[in-house]
Amino acid sequence: MINLPLYQVDAFAETPFSGNPAAVVLLPNWIETETMQNIAMENNLSETAFLVSCDLYFEIRYFTPYTEVELCGHATLASAYVLFHIFHLPHQTLFLKTMKRGDLSVTKKDELLILDFPTDQYKKTEIPSEVVEALNVKPVEAYWGLNDLMLVCETEEEIKQLEPNFELLKKVKSRGILVTAPGNEVDFVSRFFAPQVGINEDPVTGSAHTTLIPYWSNRLGKTTLLARQLSQRGGTIYCEMKGDRVKIGGKAIHYLSGEISL
């Protein structure tokens, strides 16, 4: 039997019970993919991150309850919180390596943890009729990114009022559907639906901001932006455009610590 430390952290959270909860599991070395998938299914959170220390950096992998994904912002932020605040990592910047999306870093700056991610590569597309039907909304623009479809609406109220048909959304061949609009009190708002990977609505989606930040930075003509994801739990994201990278900042709250027995 082996025992593995497990932590649950609310990422992009300003107050307890908000933001997006993620599980973080620290491994002495990599275990079987099937075992990690089973742990993520048992945790039943939108993401579980697994990390292995490699001297000057950590390798990281991400799992929903149903599948492994290439990149996850809130689980990266949760992992950084564990390493900085529980294990007291003696550096201001944490370096991470993913399997398919390259190198990442997280910098601790006062109360914020700031992710440094590559920007998404997205292109304008026709608005899919099946998505309009599933969301019952009339977006003004649509873009395909590497993994997600982004729809742009005119008002924050449209985003708040969305009540998706998730069975219809499952038929869209993408990781998820990202819907965004100008914000009333922030620069932009969004929601993220991913029934294709077992998450009907993700509370706060850091990786989606690799698409959102370049789009809104270009549209608004500014490099520093404040965003809000309008899920039931909600989350605040501090954004910055930096060339072909984006800075995605947020706060985090430690919810629980435990141990997995295998």
Secondary structure, 3 states (H helix, E strand, C coil): CCEEEEEEEEECCCCCCCCEEEEEEEECCCCCHHHHHHHHHHHCCCCEEEEEEECCEEEEEEECCCCEECCCHHHHHHHHHHHHHHCCCCCCEEEEECCCCCEEEEEEECCEEEEEEECCCCEECCCCHHHHHHHCCCCCEEEECCCEEEEECCCHHHHHCCCCCHHHHCCCCCCEEEEEEECCCCCEEEEEEEHHHCEEEECCCCCCHHHHHHHHHHHHCCCEEEEEECCCCCEEEEEEEECCEEEEEECEEEEEEEEEEC
